[in-house]
Amino acid sequence: MDMIGLTTWSAHPNLFTGIQKPTLAMYASVFPVVELDTFFYGLKSAEVTQKWANEVPANFQFIVKVPRELTWHTELAPEQTAEQLFQAFYQTIQPLITADKFAGVLLQFPPAFTLNKITLNYLKFVRVHLPKLPIFLELRHRSWYQGNYRQDLINWLTKLQITIANIDEPNIGEESVPLVPLITTPQLSFWRFHGRNAVNWAKKGHGSKEGRTLYRYSEMELSGLAAQVRPISQRVAKNYIIFNNNANFDAADNALQFSQLLGLNYQRPGGEQIDLF
C-alpha cells in the first residue's frame, strides 16, 4: 500500500486556495501521512501528540524525526544521556502509538555519520532503546553505498529490523547518496524526495538550509521516480513516500501529481485541479 505525504502540514500555501497555513485536519483531508521534525529541535509534551491524534482520521499516520542529539547533529545537554533522551522521546510519541497512528521514527544522520564500526554499533544501540518501533534510516554519506559493502548493509539493517530510506537528492559527491532502491524490512519501505538543486544542497553555514530543497520536479522526473517506486511497492506491505522539496512550496503540487502516477489520485476537497506543470 502506497502512502504519499509531505514534511509538516502547515508550510504548504499552495494546497488550499487562500489558505497560507493549512491546519492538520485540512492537510489530513488530502494526504494520509505526514513527516514531522518538531521534536528534532526539542521535545513537546505528550498532550501535544495526543491532540494531533485526535485531529486526524483513524487511518492517518505520523512519521516523527528523533531529537537531533540522537542523530549526531549536536551534543547532548550536560548531565543528559542518550538513554534518557530516547526514553523521553518514546513517552512523547506514546499517544500516537496507542492510537495506531504512528508510522515510524526517522533517523536522519549528517554526512559525518560514515560507515565504520562505531556507527554500525550505534544503530544497534538505537534499536535497543527503541524496541519494536518501526525505524526509518536516512544516511547522507556515500561510504554506506559502496558496492562491496552494500549487501552487508542490507543484511545488518535487516537483522536490526531498520528500514533504509531510499533518497532522491542532489549528487554532490561523497556527502550525498545515490538513489538505489533497497528493501531491508519486508513490511516497510520509505522514500524521501528532496529535489535536485545541487548548488544549494552543497552550501554550508548559517542560512544555507533554506534553499537546499528549492526544486520542482518535472513530469518526466516524477515518471522516472514512479518507475523506481512501483517494483518496491509490490514487495512490501506499506510504502511511505515523502516530498521534502518545499523551499518554494513545490512539494504539495509534486506529491499530488505523483499520486496520479501511482494510481492514488489524491485531490483537494471538491476535486479542485491545478496546472501542475
Sequence and secondary structure as in RCSB ss.txt:
>XXXX:A:sequence
MDMIGLTTWSAHPNLFTGIQKPTLAMYASVFPVVELDTFFYGLKSAEVTQKWANEVPANFQFIVKVPRELTWHTE
LAPEQTAEQLFQAFYQTIQPLITADKFAGVLLQFPPAFTLNKITLNYLKFVRVHLPKLPIFLELRHRSWYQGNYR
QDLINWLTKLQITIANIDEPNIGEESVPLVPLITTPQLSFWRFHGRNAVNWAKKGHGSKEGRTLYRYSEMELSGL
AAQVRPISQRVAKNYIIFNNNANFDAADNALQFSQLLGLNYQRPGGEQIDLF
>XXXX:A:secstr
 EEEEEE SSS TTSSTT SS  HHHHHTT SEEEE GGGS    HHHHHHHHHTS TT EEEEE  GGGGTSS 
  TT  HHHHHHHHHHHHHHHHHTT EEEEEEE  TT  SSHHHHHHHHHHHHHSTTS EEEE   GGGG HHHH
HHHHHHHHHHT EEEEEE    STTS       SBTTEEEEEE    HHHHT  STT GGGTT     HHHHHHH
HHHHHHHHTTSSEEEEEE  TTTT HHHHHHHHHHHTT     GGG      
